[in-house]
Amino acid sequence: MAQLGKIPATVITGFLGAGKTTMIRNMLENANGKRIALIINEFGDLGVDRGIINGCGIEGCAEDDVVELANGCICCTVADDFLPTIQGLIDRETPPDHIVIETSGLALPKPLVKAFSWPEIRSRVTVDGVVAVLDGAALRDGLFAHDHHAVQAQREADDSLDHESPLEELFEEQLHCADMVVLNKTDLLSDVERTKVEADIRAQLKRPSVKIIATDHSRIENAILLGLGAAAEDDLDSRPSHHDDGHEHDHDDFDSFVVSLDAVTDPAVLEKRLIEVVRQFDVLRIKGFLDVPGKPMRHVVQGVGERFQRYFDRPWTDGENRRSELVVIGLHGLDRAAIETAIKAA
């Protein structure tokens, strides 16, 4: 009852490529008239996630219902970017029924949840729930695992890395703040693997009430995803953070840059080059758009590790600059010049 009359907001967090954007597309496609506003915290110079969502052709998803925060990590720019954006949404003549915030894979969820206690918005918006989307196949393969000793040993065996575990720490931050965990890509797991991954996740959760929902292709009903009623901003003490002592987190462990290409005649050939780039340079994520000559539609590329997806999402509009651009994201120290050369190789 304490939240009566407040606009609910759902925070969706998770590492790059876990399936956050796909889940939001599914959510919009099944909104059934509910007015959902999106705030997207894109990591990188190219607003790919906003473009993919706006380009999906979903009825009722208006251009101004999608707001992109591209000026850095959302948890670091709360006062400058996030709060004014929230105020702008709730001050509309017809405010949204629900606000969905997609964070980047680098964002700490707790500072964002804490922002909902600010006087400007506390009486009008509540955090309905924090949802952590996890890549089941990545967890099976030991990526972003909680086993600190295994992660530490792996890092110490590689002289090119420091001996800290920033990815593991971010993973824990997302789990500890979550009201629901969506274990995605379970179609890539055997029953035994899925059981083990779920057990590993459960062992790391701080609150027994947090539900783990297994899914594939980010398919989850809105009735499950929305309406959690967590009022997370009033429950911060139960969500421990490595940064509760006041130290700010550091994103210097990650690099991102945009590669601009000419028109791409054969996207399949480019995909093979991108897979080789991932293997050679330890790239975490590649995503973007392609201009394919002779095709009236824009071609989307999304890669997580060596797994890539490609599809045509929407027609190029009249007067639009047809272009090919990719965002490359990885750990600090990426060899930008070598990567660009490899991607553009004939």
NUTORLO-731749 format. One record per residue: x, y, z of N, C-alpha, C, O in turn; residue in one letter. Coordinates in steps of 0.2 Angstrom, whole numbers, plus 2048, in hexadecimal, padded with zeros to 3 digits. Example, Ala and Ser with C-alpha at 12.3 -4.5 7.8 and 13.67 -1.06 7.14 Angstrom:
8427E482783E7EA8278427F08278477EF82AA;8407F58238447FB824840800827843806828S;
***
This chain:
8047FA80080080080080480680080280C7FEM;80A80680380F80C80381180E7FC8128147FBA;81080A7F781280C7F180C80E7EC80D80F7E6Q;80680E7EF8008107EB8018167E880381B7EBL;8008167E180081C7DD80781E7DA8078227D6G;80C81A7DC81381B7D98138187D38108127D2K;81781A7CE8198177C881E8127C98248137CCI;81D80B7C88228067C98288077C48278087BEP;82E8057C68348057C18377FF7C38387FC7C8A;8397FB7BD83D7F57BD8447F77BB8457F97B5T;8497F57BF8507F57BD8537EE7BA8527E97BEV;8557EE7B48577E87B185F7E97B08617ED7ADI;8627E47B486A7E47B386C7DE7B18687D97B0T;8737DD7AF8767D77AD87B7D97A887C7DE7A6G;8807D47A78867D57A38847D679C87E7D479AF;8897D97988887DA7918867D378E8897CE78FL;8807D378A87E7CD78687A7C878A8797C3787G;8787CA7908747C579486D7C479186A7BF792A;86B7C978E8647C978B8607CE78D8597CD78CG;8627D479085E7D979385A7DC78D8547DD78EK;85D7DE7888597E27828547DD77F84E7DF77ET;8557D777E8517D277B84B7D17808457D177ET;84C7D17878477D178C8427D778B83C7D678CM;8457DD78A8417E378A83D7E37848377E5784I;8407E077E83C7E07788367DB7798307DD777R;8377D677C8317D177E82C7D47828267D3781N;82E7D878782A7DC78C8267E178881F7E1789M;8287E47838257E97808207E677B81A7E877AL;8227E177881D7DD7738177DA7778127D9774E;8177D977E8127D778180F7DC78780D7DA78CN;8107E278580E7E778A8067E878B8047EA790A;8037E67867FB7E67867F97ED7887F47ED78CN;7FB7F27857F97F87867FC7FC78C7FB80278DG;8007F97908037FC79680980179380C7FF78EK;80980779580E80C79381480B79781580C79DR;81980879382080779682580C79382680C78DI;82880F79882E81379683481079783580D79CA;83981179384080D793845813794845818791L;84981179985081579A85581079985680B79CI;85981279485F80D792865810793867816791I;86A80D79787080F79887580C794878806796N;87680E78E87B80B78988280C78B88481178CE;88680778A88D80778B890807785890802781F;89380D78389680D77C89481377988F81677BG;89781577389581C77088F81B76B88D820769D;88D81576A88881476588281176888280C76CL;87C81576887681376B87380D76886D80D765G;87680776987380176586D7FF7688687FD765V;86D7FE76F8677FB7728617FF77185B7FD76FD;86180677185B80A770859809768853808767R;85E80976485D80875D85980175C855801757G;85B7FC75F8587F575E8517F576184D7F375DI;8507F97668497F97698457FD76583F7FB763I;84780376384380775F84280475883D806755N;8468007568467FD74F8427F774F8417F4749G;83F7F575483C7EE7548357EF7528317EA750C;8327F575182B7F574E8267F37538207F1750G;8277F47598227F275E81C7F775E81E7FD760I;8167F575E8117FA75E8107FD7658107F976AE;80F80376580F80776C81580976F81580C774G;81B80776C82180976E82480F76B82780F765C;82281576E82381B76A82B81D76B82E81B770A;82D82176683482476783682776D83B826770E;83182B77083382F77683282B77C83382D782D;83082477C82F82078183681C783836819788D;83B81D77F84281A78084782078184882477CV;84A82078784E82578885582278985681D78DV;85A82578686182278786582678B86682C78AE;86982379086E82779487582479187781F793L;87882878D87E82678A88482A78D88A82A78AA;88382D79388983179588D82E79B88F8317A0N;88D82779B8918247A088C81F7A488681F7A2G;88F81C7A888B8177AC88681A7B088781F7B3C;8808177B087A81A7B387B81B7BA8788207BDI;87F8177BE87F8177C588481D7C788581F7CDC;88881F7C288D8257C388A82C7C188D8317C3C;88582C7BE8828327BB87B8337BD8778367BAT;8798307C38728317C68708387C686A8397C4V;87383C7C98718437CA8708477C386C84B7C2A;8758467BF87684A7B98718477B486E84B7B0D;8708417B386C83E7AD86683A7B086083B7ADD;8678367B48618317B685B8357B98568347B7F;85C8387BE85783B7C28538407BD84D8407BDL;8568457B98528497B584E8457B08498477AEP;85183F7AE84D83B7A98478387AC8428387A9T;8488367B28428337B683D8397B68378377B5I;83F83E7B983A8447BA8378467B38318477B3Q;83A8467AE8378477A78328427A582D8447A2G;83383C7A782E8377A58288387AA8228387A7L;8298397B08238397B481F83F7B48198407B6I;8228457B181F84B7B181B84C7AA8188517A9D;81B8477A68178477A08108487A180E8467A6R;80D84A79C80584B79D80284479E7FD8437A2E;80583F79A80383879B80983479D80C832799T;80A8337A48108307A68108287A480A8267A3P;8158257A481581E7A381281A7A981281C7AEP;8108147A780D80F7AC81380C7AF81280A7B5D;81880B7AC81E8077AF82480A7AB82480B7A5H;82980A7AF83080D7AD8358077AD8358047B2I;8388057A883D8007A88448037A68458077A1V;8498017AA8508047AA8547FE7A88557FA7ACI;8577FF7A285C7FA7A08637FD7A286580179EE;8677FA7A686D7FC7A88737F97A38717F47A0T;8787FC7A387E7F97A08817F37A487F7F27AAS;8857EF7A18887E97A588D7EC7AA88F7E87AEG;88E7F27AA8937F57AF8907F87B58937FA7BAL;8897F97B58867FE7BA8857FA7C08837F47C0A;8867FD7C68847FB7CC87D7FC7CE87B8027CDL;8797F77CF8727F97D08707FC7D686B8007D6P;8747FB7DC8727FE7E28728067E286D8097E4K;8778097DF8768117DF8708137DB86E8187DDP;86F80F7D68698117D28628107D685E8157D6L;86280B7DA85C80A7DE85C80F7E38568127E5V;8618117E68628167EB85F81D7E985C8217ECK;86081E7E285E8247DF8568257E085482B7E0A;8538207E084B8217E18498237E78438247E8F;84E8247EC84C8277F384D82E7F284B8327F7S;84F8317ED8508387EC84A83C7ED8458397EAW;8498427F08438457F183F8467EB8398467EBP;8438487E583F84A7DF83B8447DC8368467D9E;83C83E7DE8388397DB8368347E08318307DEI;8388347E683682F7EB82E82E7EB82C8287ECR;82A8337EB8238337EC81F8317E68198307E6S;8238307E081F82F7DA8218297D681E8267D2R;8278267D882A8207D582D81B7DA82F81D7DFV;82C8157D982F8107DD83280A7D98308097D3T;8378077DC83B8027D88377FB7D98377F87DEV;8337FA7D482F7F47D48337ED7D58317E87D8D;8397ED7D283E7E87D38447E97CF8447EC7CAG;8497E57D18507E57CE8507DE7CB8507D97CFV;8517DD7C48527D77C18597D67BE85B7DA7BAV;85C7D17C08637CF7BE8627CA7B885F7C57BAA;8647CC7B28647C77AD86B7C47AC8707C77ABV;86B7BD7AC8727BA7AC8727B57A686D7B27A4L;8787B57A38797B079D87B7A97A08817A87A2D;8767A579F87779E7A287D79A79F8817977A3G;87E79B79988479879588A79B79888F797798A;88B7A17998917A479B8937A27A28987A07A4A;88E7A17A688F79F7AD8917987AD8957967B1L;88E7947A989078D7A889878C7A689B7887A9R;89A7917A28A17917A08A67947A58AC7957A3D;8A37967AA8A77997AF8A97A17AF8AD7A37B2G;8A57A47AB8A67AB7AA8A27AF7AF89C7AD7B0L;8A57B47B28A27B87B889F7B37BD89A7B57C0F;8A37AE7BF8A17AA7C48A37AC7CB8A77B17CCA;89F7AA7D08A07AC7D78A67A97DA8A97AB7DFH;8A97A37D88AE7A07DB8B57A47DA8B87A47D5D;8B67A87DF8BB7AD7DF8C27A97DE8C67AC7DAH;8C37A47E18CA7A07E08CB79E7D98D179F7D6H;8C679C7D58C779A7CE8C87A07CA8CC7A07C6A;8C47A57CB8C57AB7C78CC7AE7C98CF7B07C4V;8CE7AE7CF8D47B17D18DA7AD7CD8DF7B07CBQ;8D97A67CD8DF7A27CA8DF7A37C38E47A37C0A;8D97A47C08D97A57B98DC7AC7B78E07AD7B2Q;8DB7B17BB8DE7B87BA8E67B87BB8E97BA7B7R;8E87B47C08EF7B47C28F37B07BC8F97B17BBE;8EF7AC7B98F37A87B38F47AC7AD8F77AA7A8A;8F07B27AD8F17B67A78F47BC7A98F27C17ACD;8FB7BD7A68FF7C37A88FC7C97A58FE7CF7A8D;8F77C97A18F57CF79E8EF7D27A28ED7D87A0S;8ED7CF7A78E87D17AB8EA7D37B28EF7D07B4L;8E77D87B58E87D97BC8E57D47C08E27CF7BED;8E67D47C78E47CE7CB8DE7D07CF8DC7CD7D4H;8DA7D57CC8D37D77CF8CE7D37CC8CF7D07C7E;8C87D37CF8C27D07CC8BC7D47CB8B77D37CES;8BD7D97C68B77DE7C68B17DB7C38AC7DD7C5P;8B27D77BE8AC7D47BB8A87CF7C18A27D07C1L;8AC7CC7C58A87C87CA8A57CC7CF89F7CB7D1E;8A87D27D08A57D77D589F7DA7D289A7DA7D6E;89F7DC7CC8997DE7C98937D97C988D7DB7CAL;8957D37C88907CD7C788D7CD7CE8877CC7CFF;8917CD7D488E7CC7DA88A7D27DC8847D27DFE;88C7D87DA8877DE7DB8807DD7D887B7DF7DBE;8807DB7D287A7DA7CF8757D57D286F7D57D3Q;8797CF7D48757CA7D88727CC7DF86D7CB7E0L;8777D07E28757D27E986F7D77E986C7D77EEH;86E7DA7E48697E07E48637DD7E085E7E17E1C;8637D77DD85D7D57D98577D37DE8587D07E3A;8517D47DB84B7D17DE8497CB7DA8457C77DCD;84C7CA7D484A7C57CF8507C37CB8537C87C9M;8527BD7CA8587BB7C68557B87C08517B27C1V;8567BA7BA8547B77B485A7B37B185F7B67AEV;85A7AC7B185F7A87AE85E7A77A785A7A37A6L;8617AB7A385F7AA79C8647A57988697A379BN;8627A479286679F78D86679879086B79578FK;86179679486178F79786078A791862784792T;85E78C78B85E787786865785784866780780D;86A78878687178678487478278A87A780789L;87078078F87277C79486F776795869775793L;87377179786F76A79886C76B79F86D7707A3S;8687667A18647667A78697667AD86876A7B2D;86E7627AC8737627B28777697B287876B7B8V;87976C7AD87C7727AD8777787B087A77C7B4E;8717787AE86C77D7B086C77C7B886C7817BBR;86B7767BA86A7757C28707777C586F77B7CBT;8767767C387C7797C687D7807C687E7837CBK;87B7837C087B78B7C087678E7C58787937C8V;87078B7C586B78E7C986E78D7D186D7927D5E;8717877D28737867D987978B7DB87978E7E0A;87D78D7D68827927D78807997D888279C7DDD;87B79A7D48777A17D58747A17DC8757A67E0I;87079C7DE86D79C7E487279D7EA8707A07EFR;87779A7EA87C79A7EF87F7A17F08817A37F5A;87E7A67EB8817AC7EB87C7B27ED87E7B77EFQ;8767B07ED8707B57EE8707B67F68717B17FAL;86F7BC7F886F7BE7FF8687BD8028677BD808K;8637BD7FE85C7BD8008587B77FD8587B67F7R;8567B38028537AD7FF84C7AE7FB84A7A97F8P;8497B47FC8437B57F88447B77F183F7B77EDS;84A7B87EF84C7B97E784A7B37E384D7AD7E5V;8467B47DE8447AE7DA8497AE7D484C7B37D1K;84B7A87D284F7A67CC84A7A47C684779E7C7I;8497A77C18457A57BB8497A37B584D7A77B3I;84979D7B384D79A7AE84979C7A784379A7A7A;84C79E7A284979F79C84E79F79685479E797T;84C79F7908507A078A84D7A57868477A6785D;8527A87828507AE77E84D7B37818497B777EH;84E7B478884B7B978C8447B978C8417BF78DS;8417B478B8397B378B8377B27928387AD795R;8337B87958307B779B82A7BC79B82A7C1799I;8257B979E81F7BD79E81F7C37A28227C47A8E;81C7C97A081B7CF7A38187CE7AA81A7D27AFN;8147CA7AB8107C97B18157C67B78147C77BDA;81B7C37B48207C17B98257C67BA8287C77C0I;8277CA7B582C7CE7B582B7D57B882F7D87BCL;8247D77B78227DE7BA81D7DC7BF81A7D77BFL;81D7E17C48187E07C981B7DD7CF8177D97D3G;8227DD7D08257DA7D68237DD7DD8237DA7E2L;8227E47DC8207E77E28267E77E88247E77EEG;82C7E87E68327E77EA8337ED7EE8357ED7F4A;8317F37EC8337F97EF83A7F97F183C7FA7F7A;83F7F87EC8467F67EE8497FC7F184E7FB7F5A;8478027F084A8087F38498087FA84D80C7FEE;8448057FD8438058048467FE8078457FD80DD;84A7FB80384D7F48058547F48048577EE803D;8587F980485F7FA8028637F68078687F3805L;8627F580D8667F28128677EB81186C7E8813D;8627E880D8627E080C8667DF8068667D9803S;8687E480286C7E47FC8737E67FD8757EB7FBR;8777E17FF87E7E38008827E57FA8817E27F5P;8877E97FB88B7EC7F58927EC7F78947EE7FDS;8977EB7F389E7EB7F48A07F37F58A57F47F8H;89B7F77F389D7FE7F48998027F98988087F9H;8967FE7FE89280180389780680889480A80BD;89D8058078A280980B8A38108088A681480BD;89F8118028A08187FF8A58187F98A581D7F6G;8A98137F88AE8147F38AA8137EC8A680F7EBH;8AC8177E78A98167E18AC8117DD8B280F7DEE;8A880E7D88AB8087D48AE80B7CE8AD8117CDH;8B28077CB8B780A7C68B58067BF8B58007BFD;8B48097BA8B28067B38B88067AF8B88057A9H;8BE8077B18C48087AD8C68017AB8CB8007A7D;8C37FB7AD8C57F57AB8C17F37A48C27EE7A1D;8BE7F87A18BA7F779B8BB7FC7968BC802798F;8BC7FA7908BC7FF78A8B77FD7858B47F8785D;8B58037828B080277C8B18077778B480C778S;8B08057718B180A76B8AD8087658AB802765F;8AC80C7618A780B75B8AC80A7558B180E753V;8AA8057518AD80474A8A88057458A3802744V;8AA80A7408A680C73B8A88087348AE808733S;8A38057318A580172B8A180472589D808725L;8A480271F8A080371989A7FE7198997FA71DD;8967FE7148917FA7138947F37138997F1710A;8907EE7168927E771788E7E37128887E1713V;8927E070D88E7DC70888C7D570B8877D3709T;8907D270F88F7CB7118907CB7198967CB71BD;88B7CC71D88B7CC72488E7C67278917C672CP;88D7C072388F7BA7268977BA72689A7B772BA;89A7BD7218A17BD7218A47C17268A97C0729V;8A07C77278A27CC72D8A27C87338A67C9738L;89D7C473489C7C173B8A27BC73C8A47BC742E;8A47B97378AA7B47388B07B873A8B47B673FK;8B17BE7378B67C37398B57C57418BA7C5744R;8AF7C77428AE7C97498AF7C374E8B27C5754L;8AE7BD74D8AF7B87518B77B77528B97B5758I;8BB7B874D8C27B774D8C47BD7528C97BC755E;8C17C37518C37C97558C27C775C8C67C9761V;8BC7C475E8BB7C27658C07BE7688C27BE76DV;8C27B97648C77B47668CE7B77678D17B576CR;8D07BB7628D67BE7638D77C37688DD7C376BQ;8D27C77698D37CD76D8CF7CD7738CF7D2777F;8CC7C77758C87C777B8C37CC77C8C27CF781D;8BF7CD7778BA7D27778B47CF77A8B27C9779V;8B07D377E8AA7D07828A47D177E8A07CC77EL;8A37D677A89D7D877689E7DC7708A27E0770R;89B7DA76B89A7DE7658937DE7638907D9762I;8917E576188A7E575F8897EC75B88D7F075CK;8847EC7578837F275287F7F074D87B7EC74DG;87F7F574787B7F574187F7F473B8857F673BF;87C7F17368807F073087B7F372A8757F272AL;87F7F672587B7F871F87D7F371A8837F2718D;8787EF7188797E97138767EC70C8707ED70BV;87B7ED7078787EF7018737EB6FE8737E56FEP;86E7EF6FB8697EB6F88637E96FC85E7E66FAG;8647EA70385F7E870885C7EE70B85F7F370DK;8557EE70B8527F470D8527F57158507FA718P;8547F07188547F072085B7F07238607EE720M;85B7F37298617F372D8637EC73085E7E9732R;8697EA73086B7E473286E7E47398737E873AH;86C7E173E86E7E27458737DC7468727D6744V;8797DD74A87E7D974C87E7D975387F7DE756V;87E7D375787F7D375E8837CD7608817C775EQ;8897CE76388D7C976488F7C976C8917CE76EG;88F7C376F8917C27768967BD7768957B7774V;89D7BE7778A27B97768A27B776F8A27BB76AG;8A27B176D8A27AE76689B7AD76489A7AA75EE;8967AE76888F7AD76688C7B376388C7B8766R;88A7B375C8877B97598807B775687E7B2755F;87C7BD7568767BD7538757C274E8787C874FQ;8727C17498717C674486A7C67418677C1740R;8677CC7408607CC73D85F7D373A8627D873CY;85A7D47368587DA7338527DC73884D7D9739F;8537E373A84E7E573F8497EA73D8437E973FD;84B7EE7388467F37368487F672F84E7F672ER;8447F972B8467FC72584A80372784980672CP;84F80472285280B72384D81072184980F71CW;84D81672584881B72384A81F71E85082071DT;84582371B84782871584C82D71884A83071ED;85182E71585683471785B83171D85F83571FG;85A82B71F85E82972586582772286682471CE;86A82872587182772387281F72487481D72AN;87281C71F87481471F87B81472187F81671ER;87C81072688380F72988480972C87F80572ER;88A80772D88C801731891803736896806735S;88F80173C8928037428927FE74888D7FB749E;8987FC74B8987F775089B7FA7568A07FD756L;8987F875C89B7FA76289F7F476589D7EE765V;8A57F57678AA7EF7698AB7F17718AD7F6772V;8AA7EC7758AA7ED77C8AF7E777F8AE7E177DI;8B37E97838B87E47868BB7E678C8BA7EC78EG;8BF7E278F8C37E47958C87EA7938CA7EA78DL;8CB7EE7988CF7F37968D67F07938D87EB794H;8D87F478E8DE7F278A8DD7F07838E17ED780G;8D67F07818D57EE77A8D97F17758DA7F7776L;8DC7EE7708E07F176B8DB7F37668DA7F0761D;8D97F97668D47FC7628D67FC75A8D27FA756R;8DC7FE7598DF7FE7528DF7F774F8DD7F7749A;8E17F27538E27EC7508DB7E974F8D97E574AA;8D67EA7548CF7E87538CC7EB74D8C87E7749I;8CC7F174C8C97F57478CC7F27408C87F073BE;8D37F17408D67EE73A8D37E77388D17E5732T;8D27E373D8D07DC73D8C97DC73A8C77D8736A;8C57E073D8BD7E173B8BD7E37348B87E0730I;8C17E87328C07EA72B8C47E77268C47E8720K;8C77E17288CB7DD7238C77DB71D8C27D871FA;8C97DB7178C67D97118C57D27118C27CF70DA;
***
